[in-house]
Amino acid sequence: MQAPKIPNRLLVSATKDSKGSEQVGELRSLILELMKPRTAQLNEILLTRMVPATRDEYDEVVVDWWPDYELFSNTHAITDMNGILVYTKRALQGMPEDLKAIAEKFDYAYFASKTKTQKGKKYYLVADLIQDMTDFVTNFGRLCTHVIEERRRIYDQASETLDTSDRIKVKIFDEKSFVRLQTRLTSLRNFVQDFCALFEIPLKVPEESRDEPFDKLASLQKPLKRKSKATAKAKAQR
């Protein structure tokens, strides 16, 4: 879901000291104030990757070691799927109210900069975009709640039975949920950026450093430290 790239001449042409310029400036400031931190948080979550889990070097081989995968990012310390789902849900909280505040400010700025009180096509375009974003965020939050509850059910079962098939179900569920989450986050992030572009408010997307994007990957899945025969023999004689 993407916002059409149609210039909003209402905001582009509002020069200083012109009719409605103050209200338009306030609208831009409000959008930047509310959407910039939201976009930054979405980008932070989007930099997360699912990777094989690292392990410490144990003196003895660990028989039951699970899960063998985890989440990793240089931008946060969350390592499990439940954590990233909860974090995403919290990131979405309050966004519908923010969009409502923007809609009200836009309505005020629109009529303050117009000599006529009739609503034009651009007004309805922006109003519809705000409503679409609100619906998207609301449904996204509900999806997060549903996935969290469903994951808790199958995870608890796997933790109780310790059965390999139940653990595989959790892994498959996490992989599918992660892809689904990233896809929706990307759509929402792009939607917000396109919306802000209509008001000439660029929101840059930070790219993770290519020099050390995922420094953790260099030491993934370390081999377990096995005892030497001499050490094992010495312990056996004690």
Steps between C-alpha positions, in 0.01 A plus 500: 500500500663822382394863490478640147775751430276799424635841607279683747507852357324631807818452700758556228373845403447636850779760513590705805241759604250361245150401603517191721883480497514492880248216521678306224830541686340370819362201310842414358656533844238271651546233232878510547468488879267200499613297199880534515540302826242248377695444180827471693348231721364308200844514338656372821275194499555445128876465557432180696608168350432139591830314536633172644541538874849531644608285789756531775796268515401237753732247656247233421264444211151633568248227425184711482576833336199689361408719320784492249406837347453853625440857390786744474548868426761764574219738599334309786556207736186296423587140408168313493190516282263577785711798600504652151124452466435676831745776405325549165159511665622769739652695211156514338320614814383859485557530126126515414468791744800671339340464158175641634686806630664543158162472328354773722800727444483437124131590494576827678799585275308417184216741562731766645689512169194498274263778408226245434357263755434224247711187535704411191646175367828548685316536828326167452825340385678590823197418715470156339872433543484582870199272543673219309808533719286496813320183390831335405660575837191385692484169313876456533476535877223241513711264289789534745268411788369195315849376408626550857213293641534224240875481548462476877273198454734300276813612688358388835412166347852454363652600834284246681539202266860570389395316187699568183189533282351760737824695495507492121146643501623792710793562267281492188247728671774745596647505150162567338408759763833677458459532123142617546608755759782638285274525195237701686758720668653581163159586355418725795841670492469569127142617545605753765790623286280548194242681710763736641636559149165654406577769756865532391622336821777255403566215739831331433532124534821414684702217352699273724874543462644273235832487684357312797128440434466192715820450692339209679489294182878470500485274805175312454450147628832463674614139532464351843820464695563132550716355773837365410561129561758582766254719693225240476735224621619709794144568613409133465783399735384735779 
